[in-house]
């Protein structure tokens, strides 16, 4: 009998969240202090509510940034790292006949853009260090490139993604669209793959990861980035994405409830526009961490999230330091379902 495989939604109960800490051997060097302070705020918020797994070069280097954190909830794993994007180098956990299995996909620096040799070893090394519970399985899928930020799951067999990312020739160029669909169904027990053909953010290195553009909030609700300014370079692409979202249907044939997020105010650094987005939020036990950008729109975004998640605390985190490296809050985290991390 074929096993029943589920990719849990992010709002499912979690055992832990992984952070991979920045250090002076990463691209964060020019603004390492502010990046570490941002990670400190994220870490403190997570550890207040659940376990936090910190992958780092040195525990001693990280501890000074955790003065306000519940250290009894923090576990350290000292490992060599290239960078800090745990969403994309972290393992993706499925439940197979109820047993958690961490799938270890190949991470190739978003289509061979950046070095990833050390990051690509992290998940296997975490297993070797005994970080995961005995009932948690490990499955090597390193012959297939996939980043966690490239897929969204409703927990019921639907995967939302973008063709710009998953059909990138520098990821799995040998596979056709239909073959990639079959792979996703095989890996995650999915029965539906919903593709978006439009939508992007200036400064994004990921080829339009779905977690920067549109996210499931529950099986019936998708929140997405909307641009109302016809003079903004994103206007047409995001308007076309919105039309695609309106055309999508749930498994029962009904339209999704769509909730628009404001287009974040433009942020520039060294002459380039950065990919500031409110869609890059993280759901944890009892709370939602929302990226803020020192903008009046932060308050508007918070009100929207309070409506989307009335039973969770909404916590804003200043992510201006993160977008200097072209990612945001969700990008630096990876959650694990309950009973996975010791």
N, C-alpha and C positions, 0 to 999 in steps of 0.2 A: 504493500500500500504506500502510495506517495505521501511523504511527510507533509504536515501542514506548517507552512512557513509564514511568519508575520514580521514586517518591519514596524515596530511600535512607533506611534506618533510621538512627537516631542513632549506632548502634555501627559503622557503616561508616567506613572510613578518612576522615579529615578533612584539609582543607588549612588551615583557620583557624576561629577563633571570633570573632564580633563582640561587643564591648562598646560601649555608648553612655554616655559618662562623665557623672556628675552635676556640676552647677555651680550657682552662686548665682542663676541665673535659672530654676531648676527648683523643684519642690515639696520638694526635699530641704533647703532652706535652714535650717530649725530644727535639723537634725542633720547638716549637710553633712560635717563632719569624720569622723564615724563611718561615714557612708555611703561616703565616699571610701576609708576604710581597708578596708572590706569589699570594695570593688571592687579595691583593691590586692591583697588576698589572692587573689581570683579570678584577676586578671590574672597574678600571679606563678605560680600553679599551671598555668595554661594555657600561658604562654610558655615554661615549662620543657620542654614536650612538643611544642609545635607553634606555628604562627604565630598571632598575636593581632592583630586589627584593632580599633583603638580610634577610634571616632568621638567627637570632642570639640570643644568650643568653642575650646580653645587647647592645643596640644601642651605649651607651656611650663608651663601649669597642672598638667598630668597627670604630667609626668616626675618630679617629686619623690616621687610615690607609687610609683614603679617602681624604687626603689633596689635591690631584691633580685631583680628580674626579668631574664631574658635579653633584653636590648634588641635583640639581633640578630634576634629572632623577632617584634618588635613593629613594626607599621605604623600610622601615625597618619593620620587624615583629618579635617581641620578643617572642621566644618560646623555651622550653627545647628541647635539641637535644642530641643524642648519638654520632653522627659523622657528616660528611660533604659531603656525596656523593649524591648530589641532583639529579644526573642523575637516580639514582636507587630508592630513596625514594620519588622523586617528582612526581606530577601528570602528566599523559600523556593526551594531549589534542587531541580530534577528533572533526571533524565538522559533525554534524548530520543534514541533510537538511539545511546546512549552519549555524546552531547554534553551537557555541563552547561548548563542554562538556568535563570537566576534569574528567578522569577516575582515581580513587584512588585504585590502586592495593595493595595487601599485599607485604610488604618488610620484608623478614625474615633473613636479614644479609647474603645474598648470600648462601642460603641453610643451615641456622642455624649455620654459622661460628662465627657470632658476634652478640652482643646485638643490637636490633633495635626497642625496644618498644616505645621509644620517637619519633624516626624518622618516625615510621609507623603512627603516629598521625598528622604529620605536615600538609598534604594537607587538611584534614578536618578542622583543626584549622585555616588555612589560609582563608577558606571560612567563618568560623565563625567570623573572624576579618574583613570581608568585603574587602579583598584584590582584589577580582575578580569583573569584571564588572557585572552589573545586568543581562545581557543577557547570562552570562556564567553559564552553568549547572554543577552540581556535581553528580557523580555517584559512589556509593560505590561498589567496586569489590574486597573487602578484603577477599573474599573466594578463591581468585586465586592469586598465587604468580607470579609477573612479574616485572622486572627491565627495565628501559628505555634503559640501555646500551646493553640489550640483543636483541634488534630489530632495524632494519633499514628500513625506508620506502622511496619509490620513489615518494610518493604522488599520485600515479596512481593505487594503489591497489596491489602492490607487496611488500611483507615483506621478508627481508633477515635476516637469523638468524643462530645459530649454534645448533647442536643437543646436544653437550656437556653441554650447559647451559640449554636449555629449556626442555631437557629430564632428567635433574638431579632429582634423586629420592627424594632429600630433598627439592625440590620446589613443584612440582605437581605430585608426584609419583603415585597418584591414577589414573592419566590420561594416556592413550596411546598416541603414536605419532599422530595418526589420530584424536583423540579427541582434542589434543592440537592445531592441525591445524584448526579444526572447531572453537575452542575458539578464535583463532587469527582472523579468518575471521569474526566471530560474533562481537568481540570488535572493530575491525578496518576497517570493510568493505572491507577486502582484498579478492582478488580472486585468488591470487597465493602466496604460501609460498615456498621460496627457502632456502634449508637447506645446510649448510656446515658441513661435517663430520670431517674435518681436520683443524688443525691450533691451536696453543696455544702460550702463552708467559710464560716463567719462572717467578715465583713470582706473578702471577696473582691469585687473590682470587675469581674471578667471574666465574670460569669454562668456560673460553673462551668467554667472551662477544664479540659480533660482532663488537662493536665500538673500539675494540683494534686491529682488524685484517683487516676488509674490510668495506668500506663505499661507499654509493651512493654519487656522486657529482652532478649528474643530472640523469634523467630517463634512459639515455643510457650509463652512465659512472660509473665504480666502481674503486676506488683506493684501493690498498691492500699492505700489508707488504710482501716484498720479501727478502729472505735470499740467498746470493750468496756464502756463505762460507760453504763448505762441512764439515768443522770441528765444526761448530756452532751446538749446541744441537737442534736448531729450524729448521735446514736445511730440513730434510725429511718431517716434518709435514707441513711446509710452502710451500714446493714444491708440495706436494699432494693437499694442499688448492688451489694453483695456477691452477693446472690441473682441479679441480672442478669448479673454476671460469670460466675457458675457455670453459667448457662444458655447462654452464648456458646460457639460451636464454631469450631475452626480450619477452614480450607478443606477439610481432609481428613475433617472430621466429628468429630474427636476434641475432647474438652474441653481448655481451656487449663490449664496448670499455674499455679495462683494462689498468690502469696506475699504474705501480709499484712504491711503496715508498721504500726507503732504510731501511734495518734493522738497527735500532738504535744501536750505539756502546754499548757494554755491560757495565752496571753500577752495581756495587756491593755495598752492605751496610750490615755491620755486618755479612759478609760471604755469603750473599744470593744475587743472581742475581735479579735485579729489572725489572719490566715490562715496560721498556722504549719503546714507540711506537709513530711514527708520525701519525698513523691512528686516534689517539685520539684528533682530531681537532674539533673546534666548529665554525659553520657558524652562523653569526649574520647579522644584516642589514648593508650592505655595506662593510663587512670585514669577514675575516676568521682568527681565533686565532689558532695558530699552536704551539704545545708543542716543546720547544727546550731543549737540554740536554748538553749544553756547549761542543759541538762536531763540527768538520768540516762538518759532515753530515747535520747539521742544515741548512747551506746555500744551500746544494743540495735539501733538502726537500722544502725550501722556493721557489726555482726556479720551482719545480714541481707544487706547489700550485699556483704559479703565472700563470702557463699555464692552470691549471684546473679552476681557478676562475679569468679570466682576468678583470672582472668588479668589483672586490672586493679588498680592501687593505689586504695584507697578513701581519699579526702581530705575531711575535714570542714572546712567553712567556717562561721564564726559569722555567721548571717544575721538575727540580731535587728534590726540596723539596717534591713535590706531590708523586713521585714514591717511596719515602721512606715508604709511607703507601699503596703502591701497586696499585695506580691508577694514572690518569693523568688529563689533562685539561678538556676533554669532560665529564669525570666521575664526576667532581664537579659542573657541570652546568646542568640546564634544561631550555629549551626555551619554551615560550608560543606564539602561533600564535597571529596575530593582533586581537585587540578588546577583549582580554581576561583579561589582568591585567589593573586595573585603573591607 
